[in-house]
Amino acid sequence: MNAPELIRRLDEVVKKEGAEDMNAIIQYQISEPLYQVIQNGELSIHEGQAEAPNLTITIADDDLVNLFKGQLNPMMGVMNGKIKLKGDMMLAQKLLGFIDKDKVNKLV
């Protein structure tokens, strides 16, 4: 499964617990730009560029898949330039906490 497909299926791998009060827009700069809208814990995925994302993640497709699978350390990815973040860094940290790596590994 490639990165755009995985992003489109995020609702299948995201832990909803704890995200009920979350409101954010996350832009994924991958081979096919997509953005994620989280509103009161509900998740939707859209194609293209968000007007005012809270966080923009620029990453290669394979690296995104490995990040969500738990095979790419996020701190090392940022330090070695594989992951570029712009915006709310705390949101980036929270986002990874909501990804169920076991479900990602079963999906891909």
Secondary structure, 3 states (H helix, E strand, C coil): CCHHHHHHCHHHCECCCCCCCCEEEEEEECCCCEEEEEECCEEEEEECCCCCCCEEEEECHHHHHHHHHCCCCHHHHHHCCCEEEEECHHHHHHHHHHECHHHHHHHC
